[in-house]
Amino acid sequence: MAGTVGPSTGKSRIPYSGSSVPCSTIAIVPARMGSTRLPGKPLADIAGKPMVVRVLEGLAGSVDSAVAATDDKRVADAVERAGFEAVMTGEASSGTARVFMAWELLGRPGDVILNVQGDEPLVCGSWTAPLLETVPPDDRVLTLARRVRVREASGADTVKVAVTGKGEALYFSRFPVPHGSREVLEHIGIYAFSPCSLQACARCGETELSRTERLEQLAWMEYGVRITVLAGDFHGIGVDTPEDLRRVAEVFGSRREGIPGG
């Protein structure tokens, strides 16, 4: 049973380059229950709501539709109770492979497809807006990063990215790169694809580098996909540990209580 797709405001309508033809946008949130560091992560409670619902709510209104992709009926049921749509995909080799499976099951909708990781509950319109300003070329993916001090991103749970002067990704790593820098770019778990680039990335499979770093985007780069990194002040907390969950719950709790700065 499919739930109601999240509300649409039309804010995500964007022109093709050199054309006034409007484009449609869909955000798909892969939600896997089998996290080793935080079991049952999609359903982890954040101020009274499951994390996957917090992600979908953060996307609603900035895209034409926001959908969860999962292989667990408990996640699908929670999503549908909240008024969003859930797609049952079965097992998938990666988050993007799951997004691709859901996209195909939905009938391949959207001229721009966002893959939004299900552990980014602070996602909001200020994240999606820069990704939706242009349609990604068929050989390119867009993503986000924020500049942080090395000591704030030293752990392996935080993915770092090194870029060219024009913002094109050179390498993603769980180790601080570039070595010796006082600041690094912390990668944020959201990607914008065209239909062609989504298909290309989903079919890349693993490479030695992507398997070693446990970062699927390294395989895409090896197969010739270019990744443009848009850096900015994108506030968020990726949830990988119980401590991350506590911190993000405090943010939502302060919002609910109307505390300034929450």
DOKOLMAR-913899 format. One record per residue: residue number from 0; z, x, y of N, C-alpha, C in turn. Coordinates in steps of 0.05 Angstrom, whole numbers, m for minus. Layout:
N
   nr      nZ      nX      nY     caZ     caX     caY      cZ      cX      cY
  NUM       Z       X       Y       Z       X       Y       Z       X       Y
...
This chain:
262
   nr      nZ      nX      nY     caZ     caX     caY      cZ      cX      cY
    0       0      17     m24       0       0       0       0      18      25
    1     m18      12      43     m20      28      67      m5      15      89
    2       9      31     104      24      21     128       5      20     152
    3      16      12     174       1      10     199      m1      38     212
    4     m25      45     220     m29      71     233     m15      71     259
    5      m3      94     267      12      96     291      m4      87     315
    6       9      80     337      m4      69     361     m24      88     373
    7     m45      77     385     m66      92     398     m67      85     428
    8     m70     105     445     m72      99     473     m99     107     484
    9    m116     120     468    m142     129     477    m141     155     492
   10    m117     167     494    m114     193     508    m129     215     494
   11    m134     212     469    m146     234     454    m176     234     455
   12    m188     215     469    m217     215     471    m227     238     488
   13    m245     255     476    m254     279     489    m284     281     485
   14    m298     293     504    m327     295     502    m336     319     485
   15    m358     316     471    m371     339     460    m379     358     482
   16    m381     384     476    m391     403     495    m419     395     504
   17    m423     391     529    m449     383     540    m457     355     534
   18    m439     338     526    m445     310     520    m422     292     528
   19    m429     267     535    m409     248     543    m401     230     519
   20    m411     236     495    m404     220     472    m375     224     465
   21    m359     202     463    m331     205     457    m326     213     428
   22    m305     228     423    m298     237     396    m272     224     388
   23    m269     220     362    m244     209     351    m227     231     339
   24    m201     227     340    m183     248     331    m163     236     311
   25    m157     251     290    m137     243     270    m119     267     265
   26     m93     262     263     m73     282     255     m63     275     227
   27     m64     295     209     m55     291     182     m32     311     177
   28     m10     300     168      15     315     164      20     319     135
   29      15     343     124      21     348      95      52     349      91
   30      61     334      72      90     331      68      96     335      38
   31     107     359      32     113     366       4     143     368       0
   32     153     355     m22     181     354     m27     192     380     m39
   33     175     397     m50     184     419     m66     191     444     m51
   34     202     443     m27     210     467     m13     233     480     m28
   35     231     507     m31     252     521     m45     276     527     m27
   36     271     531      m1     293     538      17     307     513      27
   37     293     490      28     305     466      38     293     442      22
   38     304     438      m2     293     417     m20     293     390      m6
   39     271     375     m12     269     348       0     264     348      30
   40     252     370      40     250     373      69     238     350      84
   41     216     337      74     204     316      90     223     292      96
   42     243     289      78     261     266      81     288     275      93
   43     290     300     101     315     309     114     321     293     138
   44     346     285     141     354     267     163     356     283     190
   45     342     272     210     344     283     237     352     260     255
   46     377     259     262     388     238     280     379     210     271
   47     382     205     245     377     178     234     349     172     224
   48     331     191     225     304     187     216     295     211     199
   49     277     206     178     267     228     162     250     247     180
   50     250     272     173     235     292     188     205     285     190
   51     193     276     168     164     270     169     159     247     189
   52     177     229     192     174     207     211     177     218     240
   53     195     236     244     197     249     270     171     262     278
   54     158     276     259     133     289     265     111     268     273
   55     109     247     257      90     226     262      94     213     289
   56     120     208     296     126     196     321     118     214     345
   57     122     241     341     114     259     361      85     260     367
   58      69     253     346      40     253     349      29     227     359
   59      42     205     354      32     178     361      27     177     391
   60       3     166     397      m4     163     425     m21     185     436
   61     m20     209     424     m37     231     433     m62     235     415
   62     m63     221     393     m86     221     375     m93     192     368
   63    m116     188     357    m124     161     350    m108     151     326
   64    m101     168     308     m84     160     285     m69     184     275
   65     m45     178     264     m28     199     252     m20     189     225
   66     m25     206     205     m23     199     177      m8     221     162
   67       9     213     142      22     232     125       7     235      99
   68       5     259      88      m8     265      62      14     276      44
   69      18     263      21      40     271       4      33     266     m25
   70      49     279     m43      47     273     m72      72     260     m82
   71      88     250     m64     114     238     m72     117     210     m61
   72     121     191     m78     123     163     m69     147     158     m51
   73     168     174     m54     191     170     m36     183     177      m7
   74     167     197      m3     157     204      24     139     182      34
   75     120     173      17     102     152      25     117     126      33
   76     137     119      18     152      95      24     167      98      51
   77     178     121      56     192     125      81     173     124     105
   78     150     135     102     129     135     123     120     107     129
   79     115      91     108     105      64     112     126      46     123
   80     151      50     116     173      34     128     175      39     158
   81     167      63     167     167      69     195     143      60     210
   82     123      47     195     100      36     208      76      54     209
   83      76      76     195      54      95     194      40      93     167
   84      17     106     165       2     106     140       8     131     124
   85       9     128      98      13     150      79      m9     150      59
   86     m19     174      52     m40     178      32     m28     194       9
   87     m30     184     m15     m21     198     m39     m44     216     m48
   88     m39     242     m49     m60     262     m55     m58     274     m82
   89     m35     273     m95     m31     290    m119     m25     318    m110
   90     m24     336    m130     m17     364    m124     m39     378    m108
   91     m31     397     m91     m50     412     m75     m41     441     m74
   92     m60     459     m72     m54     488     m72     m43     498     m45
   93     m48     482     m24     m38     491       3     m37     466      20
   94     m24     470      44     m23     447      63     m50     438      72
   95     m68     457      78     m95     449      87    m111     436      64
   96    m107     445      40    m120     432      17    m111     403      15
   97     m85     398      20     m74     371      19     m86     354      42
   98     m88     366      65    m100     352      88    m129     345      81
   99    m144     363      70    m171     358      63    m173     335      42
  100    m156     335      22    m156     314       2    m151     287      15
  101    m131     286      33    m125     261      46    m148     252      64
  102    m160     271      78    m183     265      96    m206     253      80
  103    m211     264      57    m233     253      40    m226     225      30
  104    m200     221      22    m192     194      12    m193     173      34
  105    m189     182      59    m191     163      82    m219     158      90
  106    m239     171      78    m267     167      86    m277     187     106
  107    m264     210     109    m272     231     127    m273     223     156
  108    m252     211     166    m252     202     194    m247     225     214
  109    m256     220     239    m249     239     260    m269     260     265
  110    m274     266     290    m291     289     298    m274     314     301
  111    m248     310     307    m229     332     307    m206     324     289
  112    m199     341     270    m177     336     251    m155     356     256
  113    m131     346     261    m108     363     265     m92     364     238
  114     m85     389     231     m66     393     209     m40     401     222
  115     m20     383     220       6     388     233      27     391     211
  116      39     414     210      58     419     189      81     399     191
  117      91     390     168     111     370     167     139     380     174
  118     142     405     181     168     416     189     168     423     218
  119     152     410     234     151     414     263     159     388     278
  120     184     380     276     192     353     286     192     351     317
  121     189     373     331     188     372     360     159     372     371
  122     140     368     353     112     366     362     109     343     382
  123      92     346     402      89     325     422      61     327     435
  124      56     310     454      29     310     467      22     336     481
  125      42     350     490      36     376     504      26     396     484
  126      31     393     458      20     410     438      m9     402     432
  127     m14     377     429     m40     368     420     m61     370     443
  128     m52     366     468     m71     365     490     m90     389     491
  129     m80     414     491     m98     436     493    m117     439     469
  130    m108     429     446    m125     431     422    m147     411     422
  131    m144     390     438    m164     368     439    m181     368     463
  132    m180     390     479    m197     392     503    m226     397     495
  133    m231     410     473    m258     415     464    m260     410     434
  134    m284     405     424    m288     403     395    m292     431     384
  135    m276     439     364    m279     466     353    m307     470     341
  136    m320     493     346    m345     499     332    m341     499     302
  137    m363     496     287    m360     494     258    m350     519     244
  138    m351     542     258    m340     566     246    m314     574     258
  139    m300     556     271    m276     563     285    m254     542     281
  140    m229     552     282    m205     535     281    m188     542     306
  141    m175     523     317    m157     527     340    m128     524     331
  142    m110     540     342     m82     537     336     m65     546     360
  143     m39     543     358     m21     549     380      m2     571     374
  144       9     584     395      30     604     392      46     605     418
  145      70     615     416      87     619     439      98     647     439
  146     102     659     463     111     687     465     142     687     463
  147     153     703     446     182     705     442     189     735     439
  148     215     741     444     224     768     439     225     774     409
  149     220     799     403     219     807     375     244     798     359
  150     267     802     371     292     795     357     295     766     350
  151     280     749     365     281     720     360     262     712     338
  152     245     730     330     225     723     310     223     744     288
  153     244     758     283     244     780     264     243     771     235
  154     253     747     229     255     738     201     228     731     189
  155     227     731     163     202     725     149     195     696     150
  156     214     678     157     207     650     161     189     645     185
  157     189     663     204     174     661     228     148     676     226
  158     125     663     229      99     676     227      91     686     254
  159      82     711     255      72     723     279      42     727     278
  160      29     728     301       0     732     302      m7     753     323
  161     m25     771     317     m36     790     336     m64     780     344
  162     m70     781     370     m95     770     380    m110     791     397
  163    m136     785     401    m152     801     420    m146     792     448
  164    m157     806     468    m153     799     496    m164     771     502
  165    m182     761     485    m194     735     489    m180     713     473
  166    m158     721     459    m142     701     444    m152     696     416
  167    m170     713     405    m179     709     378    m160     724     359
  168    m152     710     338    m133     721     319    m144     745     304
  169    m128     767     304    m135     790     288    m121     791     261
  170     m95     782     262     m79     782     237     m55     765     241
  171     m47     751     220     m22     736     218      m4     750     199
  172      22     751     205      41     765     187      69     754     190
  173      84     757     169     113     751     170     129     774     181
  174     115     797     184     127     821     196     119     821     226
  175     137     830     244     130     831     272     105     848     278
  176      85     836     289      60     850     297      54     842     326
  177      44     861     342      39     889     335      65     905     335
  178      66     925     318      90     942     315      96     956     342
  179     121     956     349     130     970     373     131     953     398
  180     121     928     396     121     910     419     149     898     423
  181     157     893     448     182     879     453     180     849     450
  182     155     839     452     150     810     449     128     807     429
  183     128     784     416     107     777     397      98     748     401
  184      76     741     390      67     713     391      76     700     365
  185      93     680     367     103     665     344      83     642     339
  186      72     642     315      52     621     309      66     594     305
  187      52     573     314      62     546     312      45     531     291
  188      58     515     274      45     503     252      27     479     258
  189       6     483     273     m13     462     279     m41     474     282
  190     m61     462     270     m89     471     271    m107     448     279
  191    m129     455     293    m150     436     300    m176     445     286
  192    m187     427     270    m212     432     256    m234     414     264
  193    m259     422     261    m282     404     260    m284     396     231
  194    m299     375     224    m303     369     196    m313     392     179
  195    m332     407     191    m344     430     176    m323     452     172
  196    m308     459     192    m289     481     189    m266     472     171
  197    m258     447     171    m238     438     152    m247     441     123
  198    m272     433     118    m282     436      91    m284     465      83
  199    m292     482     101    m295     511      95    m268     523      88
  200    m248     517     104    m221     528     100    m208     518      74
  201    m212     492      69    m199     480      45    m211     492      20
  202    m235     502      21    m248     513      m3    m246     543      m6
  203    m232     556      12    m230     585      11    m214     595     m13
  204    m194     581     m21    m176     590     m42    m159     614     m32
  205    m147     628     m50    m129     650     m43    m145     677     m43
  206    m135     695     m27    m144     723     m28    m119     740     m32
  207    m122     766     m37     m99     783     m41     m81     783     m16
  208     m92     784       8     m76     784      32     m61     757      35
  209     m75     735      32     m62     709      36     m40     704      16
  210     m44     714      m8     m24     711     m29       1     729     m23
  211      m4     754     m13      17     772      m7      35     762      16
  212      21     753      37      36     744      61      45     715      58
  213      34     701      38      38     672      35      29     657      61
  214       5     664      70      m7     652      94     m36     646      88
  215     m42     620      85     m68     612      77     m90     619      97
  216     m83     621     123    m103     626     143    m115     654     141
  217    m102     672     128    m113     699     124    m138     697     106
  218    m137     679      87    m161     675      70    m184     664      86
  219    m179     646     104    m200     635     121    m214     657     136
  220    m198     675     148    m208     696     164    m225     715     147
  221    m216     721     123    m232     738     105    m259     726      99
  222    m260     699      98    m286     686      92    m302     680     117
  223    m294     691     140    m311     690     164    m304     668     184
  224    m282     653     179    m274     633     199    m259     647     221
  225    m266     641     246    m252     652     269    m229     633     277
  226    m207     644     286    m184     628     294    m178     635     323
  227    m180     615     341    m172     619     369    m143     610     372
  228    m127     628     384     m99     623     388     m94     616     417
  229     m84     592     423     m78     583     450     m48     588     454
  230     m41     606     471     m13     613     476      m2     598     500
  231      22     588     497      35     573     519      64     568     514
  232      76     553     531     105     546     529     108     521     512
  233     103     524     487     105     501     468     132     502     455
  234     151     487     466     178     487     456     179     474     428
  235     193     486     409     195     474     383     214     490     365
  236     220     478     343     237     491     322     224     485     295
  237     211     504     283     201     500     256     225     500     236
  238     226     480     219     250     476     202     244     488     175
  239     258     510     169     255     523     143     282     526     128
  240     304     524     143     330     529     132     349     507     141
  241     372     504     128     393     485     137     401     490     166
  242     402     515     174     409     522     202     388     511     221
  243     363     514     214     341     503     231     345     472     234
  244     351     460     211     355     431     211     378     422     229
  245     399     438     228     422     431     246     415     434     275
  246     400     455     282     392     459     310     373     437     320
  247     354     429     303     336     408     313     350     381     314
  248     369     376     296     384     351     297     400     349     323
  249     410     372     332     425     373     357     407     366     381
  250     381     375     380     363     368     401     358     338     402
  251     353     326     379     348     297     379     373     282     386
  252     396     292     377     421     279     384     426     278     413
  253     420     300     427     424     302     456     404     284     470
  254     380     281     460     361     262     472     371     234     470
  255     382     227     446     391     199     442     415     193     460
  256     431     213     465     455     208     482     449     212     511
  257     424     220     517     417     223     545     428     248     559
  258     434     268     543     445     293     555     423     308     568
  259     425     316     594     404     331     607     398     357     592
  260     372     363     591     363     387     578     359     384     548
  261     366     360     536     362     357     508     334     351     500
